[in-house]
Amino acid sequence: MKLPRRNFLHLAAGAVALPATSRFAWAQAYPTKPVRWIVGFAPAGGNDITARLMGQWLTERLGQPFVVENRPGAGTNIAAEAVVNAPPDGYTLFLANVANAINATFYQKLNFNFIRDIAPVAGIMRIPNVLLVNPAVPAKTVTELVAYANANPGKVNIASAGIGSGGHLASELFQMMTGVSLVHIPYRGNGPALTALVGGQVEALFATTPSSIEFIRTGKLRGLALTSERRSEALPTLPTIGEFVPGYEMTSWYGVGAPKGTSAEVIEIINKETNAGLADPKLKARLVDLGGMMMPGSPSDFGKFIADETEKWGKVIRAASIQAD
């Protein structure tokens, strides 16, 4: 039987529209099962705290658990590679951070290209690091710490969350700009590094504000200065390092990434809900209390930010001839 032209065109249009409609319906139903959110550092650090706060928000908004999975090691490269190789179905996410921008230059041979292989989803926040010392260290200012280290060469140990981490680069930049020499002791995450600092195994540490702020407030650690350009609402009495060392500035940041090939519809859902969380008064207040500066925006905004940070830290690493072990 020969179909009238009008009927044929109607059926053909329906057939073409069906896949798009099915994709839209599938995205609207997302997520239908728990989502893994892989964090490249140990529990209790700023990355972990941020992921758990935003993960709880996404869990409540989308009706499925966003489960934080900690995979520390190799400056987040182990975690990043796990996400790169995961199915691009929206059920494996990555907590992108400044270490990923650093690693692009810091590590000569990686099995992935972060900008190419991880799809940017949403920025969360930027945060300053804090230069911390154990209370047994007599220094109460940046100037006093430099003097103390110079008077005790080879005896002032500074921890980090790992070789190539944001804290490590903050420390290297600090030493370059002050001329002081500190002994670097890397740990597998901010949590273990903070434990070592509280226990007196090391004397100093550049740690993120989310991971360290309660230690400062309770007096278990002494905060000397912030790495950001401006002072923080969360720690208003702390000066910036730039007030002692003109031109010094470094901030960490967190955001959401997904495997390349994850559908635009799913990325849009996560981006929309993440931005909603950053605008929610309660969640925003909690993040600000940790020292955070919100980073709302589109996936492309976050992608450009990552590219800019990668270029910035690439220049620093090459200029300082910093290399991974």
C-alpha positions as CSV (number, residue, x, y, z in Angstrom):
1,M,0.0,0.0,0.0
2,K,1.3,3.4,-1.0
3,L,1.3,5.9,1.8
4,P,0.2,9.5,1.1
5,R,3.1,11.9,1.2
6,R,1.8,13.7,4.2
7,N,1.5,10.5,6.3
8,F,5.0,9.4,5.2
9,L,6.6,12.6,6.2
10,H,4.8,12.5,9.6
11,L,6.1,9.0,10.3
12,A,9.6,9.9,9.1
13,A,9.7,12.9,11.4
14,G,8.6,10.8,14.3
15,A,11.3,8.2,13.7
16,V,14.0,10.9,13.6
17,A,12.7,12.5,16.8
18,L,12.4,9.3,18.7
19,P,16.1,8.9,19.7
20,A,16.3,12.5,20.8
21,T,13.1,12.1,22.8
22,S,14.4,8.9,24.4
23,R,17.7,10.6,25.3
24,F,15.8,13.5,26.8
25,A,13.5,11.1,28.8
26,W,16.6,9.2,30.0
27,A,18.3,12.4,31.1
28,Q,15.2,13.5,32.9
29,A,15.2,10.3,34.8
30,Y,18.9,10.6,35.8
31,P,20.1,9.4,38.2
32,T,18.4,6.0,38.7
33,K,21.1,4.5,40.8
34,P,23.9,5.7,43.1
35,V,26.6,8.0,41.7
36,R,30.3,7.5,42.5
37,W,32.2,10.7,43.2
38,I,35.9,10.0,43.2
39,V,38.2,12.2,45.2
40,G,42.0,12.0,44.7
41,F,42.9,12.6,48.3
42,A,42.4,10.9,51.7
43,P,39.4,11.6,53.9
44,A,39.3,14.8,56.1
45,G,41.1,17.1,53.7
46,G,39.5,20.0,51.9
47,N,38.7,18.0,48.7
48,D,36.9,15.4,50.8
49,I,35.0,17.9,52.9
50,T,33.8,19.8,49.8
51,A,32.8,16.7,47.9
52,R,30.8,15.5,50.9
53,L,29.0,18.8,51.4
54,M,28.0,19.1,47.8
55,G,27.4,15.4,47.5
56,Q,24.8,15.6,50.2
57,W,23.1,18.5,48.4
58,L,23.0,16.6,45.1
59,T,21.7,13.5,46.9
60,E,18.8,15.4,48.4
61,R,18.1,17.2,45.1
62,L,18.3,14.3,42.7
63,G,17.1,11.4,44.9
64,Q,20.0,9.1,44.6
65,P,23.2,8.8,46.8
66,F,26.3,10.6,45.6
67,V,28.9,8.4,47.3
68,V,32.3,9.9,47.9
69,E,35.1,7.4,47.1
70,N,38.6,8.4,48.2
71,R,41.4,7.2,46.0
72,P,44.6,9.0,47.1
73,G,47.9,8.8,45.5
74,A,50.1,10.3,42.8
75,G,48.8,13.8,43.3
76,T,45.2,12.8,42.2
77,N,46.4,11.0,39.1
78,I,45.2,7.6,40.2
79,A,41.8,9.0,40.8
80,A,41.7,11.0,37.6
81,E,42.8,8.0,35.5
82,A,40.0,5.9,37.1
83,V,37.4,8.5,36.0
84,V,39.0,8.9,32.5
85,N,38.6,5.1,32.0
86,A,35.1,4.9,33.6
87,P,31.9,4.5,31.4
88,P,30.7,8.0,30.4
89,D,27.2,7.3,31.7
90,G,27.0,10.0,34.4
91,Y,27.5,7.5,37.3
92,T,31.2,8.3,37.9
93,L,32.2,11.8,38.7
94,F,35.5,13.4,39.7
95,L,36.3,16.2,42.1
96,A,38.5,18.3,39.9
97,N,41.0,20.5,41.7
98,V,44.1,22.7,41.3
99,A,46.4,19.6,41.4
100,N,45.0,18.5,38.0
101,A,46.1,21.8,36.5
102,I,49.5,21.4,38.1
103,N,50.0,17.8,37.1
104,A,49.6,18.6,33.4
105,T,53.1,20.0,33.5
106,F,54.5,18.5,36.7
107,Y,54.3,14.9,35.4
108,Q,56.1,14.3,32.2
109,K,54.3,11.1,31.3
110,L,50.6,10.6,32.1
111,N,48.2,8.1,30.6
112,F,45.7,10.8,30.0
113,N,45.3,14.5,29.1
114,F,43.1,16.1,31.7
115,I,41.7,18.9,29.6
116,R,41.0,16.5,26.7
117,D,39.8,13.4,28.7
118,I,37.7,15.0,31.5
119,A,34.6,16.9,30.6
120,P,34.1,20.0,32.8
121,V,30.8,20.0,34.6
122,A,30.7,22.7,37.2
123,G,32.9,24.9,39.4
124,I,32.2,24.8,43.1
125,M,34.6,27.2,44.9
126,R,38.0,28.7,45.2
127,I,39.7,28.7,48.6
128,P,43.0,30.1,50.0
129,N,45.5,27.8,51.7
130,V,46.7,28.7,55.2
131,L,50.3,28.7,56.3
132,L,50.1,26.7,59.5
133,V,52.6,25.8,62.2
134,N,52.5,23.6,65.2
135,P,52.0,25.7,68.4
136,A,55.5,24.5,69.6
137,V,57.1,26.6,66.8
138,P,57.9,30.0,68.3
139,A,57.0,31.9,65.1
140,K,53.8,33.9,65.2
141,T,54.1,35.7,61.9
142,V,55.5,35.0,58.4
143,T,58.5,37.1,59.1
144,E,59.2,35.3,62.3
145,L,58.9,31.9,60.6
146,V,61.4,32.9,57.9
147,A,63.8,34.1,60.6
148,Y,63.3,30.9,62.6
149,A,63.9,28.6,59.6
150,N,67.0,30.6,58.6
151,A,68.4,30.2,62.2
152,N,67.7,26.5,62.1
153,P,68.7,25.3,58.7
154,G,67.6,21.8,57.7
155,K,65.5,21.5,60.9
156,V,62.1,23.0,59.8
157,N,60.0,20.3,58.1
158,I,57.0,21.4,56.0
159,A,54.4,18.8,55.1
160,S,52.2,18.6,52.1
161,A,49.3,16.6,50.7
162,G,51.7,15.0,48.3
163,I,54.3,15.9,45.7
164,G,52.8,18.2,43.1
165,S,49.8,19.1,45.3
166,G,48.6,22.6,45.7
167,G,50.1,22.9,49.1
168,H,53.4,21.7,47.8
169,L,53.4,24.3,45.0
170,A,52.4,27.0,47.6
171,S,55.4,26.0,49.7
172,E,57.8,26.0,46.7
173,L,56.6,29.4,45.6
174,F,56.9,30.7,49.2
175,Q,60.5,29.5,49.4
176,M,61.4,31.0,46.0
177,M,60.0,34.4,47.0
178,T,61.5,34.5,50.5
179,G,64.8,32.7,50.0
180,V,64.1,30.4,52.9
181,S,64.8,26.6,52.8
182,L,62.4,24.1,54.3
183,V,62.5,20.3,54.3
184,H,59.6,18.9,52.3
185,I,57.7,15.9,53.8
186,P,54.9,14.7,51.5
187,Y,51.9,12.8,52.8
188,R,49.0,11.1,51.1
189,G,46.5,13.9,51.5
190,N,45.8,16.9,53.7
191,G,44.3,14.7,56.4
192,P,47.4,12.7,57.2
193,A,49.6,15.9,56.8
194,L,47.4,17.7,59.4
195,T,47.6,14.8,61.7
196,A,51.4,14.9,61.5
197,L,51.4,18.6,62.1
198,V,49.2,18.4,65.2
199,G,51.3,15.5,66.5
200,G,54.5,17.6,66.1
201,Q,56.1,15.3,63.5
202,V,56.5,18.3,61.2
203,E,56.6,22.0,61.9
204,A,54.7,23.6,59.1
205,L,52.1,23.0,56.4
206,F,50.2,24.8,53.7
207,A,46.7,23.4,54.1
208,T,43.3,24.3,52.6
209,T,41.0,26.3,54.8
210,P,38.2,23.6,54.9
211,S,40.6,21.1,56.3
212,S,42.4,23.3,58.8
213,I,39.9,26.0,60.0
214,E,38.7,24.1,63.0
215,F,42.3,23.3,64.1
216,I,43.0,27.0,64.0
217,R,39.8,28.0,65.8
218,T,40.4,25.5,68.6
219,G,44.1,26.4,69.0
220,K,45.5,23.0,68.0
221,L,47.4,24.7,65.2
222,R,48.5,28.3,64.6
223,G,47.6,30.0,61.4
224,L,50.1,32.5,60.2
225,A,48.7,33.8,56.9
226,L,46.5,33.1,53.9
227,T,47.7,32.5,50.4
228,S,44.9,34.4,48.7
229,E,45.2,38.0,47.4
230,R,42.6,39.2,50.0
231,R,41.7,38.3,53.5
232,S,38.9,35.7,54.2
233,E,35.6,36.3,55.9
234,A,36.0,33.0,57.6
235,L,39.4,34.0,59.2
236,P,39.3,37.8,59.2
237,T,42.1,38.3,61.7
238,L,44.6,36.4,59.5
239,P,46.8,38.5,57.2
240,T,47.7,37.4,53.7
241,I,51.2,36.2,52.8
242,G,51.2,39.0,50.3
243,E,51.2,41.5,53.1
244,F,54.7,40.2,54.1
245,V,55.8,39.0,50.7
246,P,54.5,41.3,48.0
247,G,53.1,39.6,44.9
248,Y,52.6,36.2,46.6
249,E,49.2,34.6,45.7
250,M,47.9,31.1,45.3
251,T,44.4,29.6,45.7
252,S,43.1,26.1,45.5
253,W,39.8,25.3,43.8
254,Y,37.2,22.5,43.5
255,G,34.8,21.5,40.8
256,V,33.0,18.6,39.2
257,G,34.3,16.6,36.2
258,A,33.1,13.6,34.3
259,P,34.5,11.2,31.7
260,K,34.7,12.6,28.2
261,G,31.6,11.5,26.3
262,T,29.2,12.0,29.2
263,S,26.0,13.3,27.6
264,A,25.4,17.0,27.5
265,E,22.0,16.4,29.1
266,V,23.4,14.7,32.2
267,I,26.2,17.4,32.5
268,E,23.5,20.1,32.4
269,I,21.5,18.4,35.1
270,I,24.6,18.2,37.5
271,N,25.7,21.7,36.5
272,K,22.2,23.2,37.2
273,E,21.9,21.5,40.6
274,T,25.5,22.4,41.6
275,N,24.8,26.0,40.8
276,A,21.6,25.8,42.8
277,G,23.6,24.5,45.8
278,L,26.0,27.4,45.5
279,A,23.0,29.8,45.6
280,D,21.3,28.1,48.6
281,P,21.8,30.2,51.7
282,K,22.5,27.3,54.0
283,L,25.0,25.5,51.8
284,K,26.6,28.7,50.7
285,A,27.1,29.8,54.3
286,R,28.7,26.5,55.1
287,L,31.1,26.8,52.2
288,V,31.9,30.4,53.0
289,D,32.5,29.4,56.7
290,L,35.2,27.1,55.3
291,G,36.9,30.0,53.5
292,G,35.3,29.4,50.1
293,M,34.6,31.8,47.3
294,M,31.8,30.5,45.1
295,M,32.4,29.6,41.4
296,P,29.0,29.3,39.7
297,G,28.9,29.1,36.0
298,S,28.4,27.0,32.9
299,P,30.4,23.9,32.0
300,S,32.3,26.0,29.4
301,D,33.1,28.6,32.1
302,F,34.7,25.9,34.2
303,G,36.5,24.4,31.2
304,K,38.1,27.8,30.5
305,F,39.1,28.2,34.1
306,I,40.9,24.9,34.1
307,A,42.7,25.7,30.9
308,D,43.8,29.1,32.4
309,E,45.0,27.5,35.6
310,T,46.9,24.8,33.7
311,E,48.8,27.5,31.7
312,K,49.5,29.5,34.9
313,W,51.0,26.7,36.9
314,G,52.8,25.3,33.9
315,K,54.8,28.6,33.7
316,V,55.6,28.4,37.4
317,I,56.8,24.8,37.3
318,R,58.9,25.3,34.2
319,A,60.5,28.5,35.6
320,A,61.3,26.8,38.9
321,S,62.4,23.5,37.2
322,I,60.1,21.5,39.6
323,Q,59.9,17.8,38.7
324,A,58.1,14.8,40.0
325,D,60.2,12.1,41.6
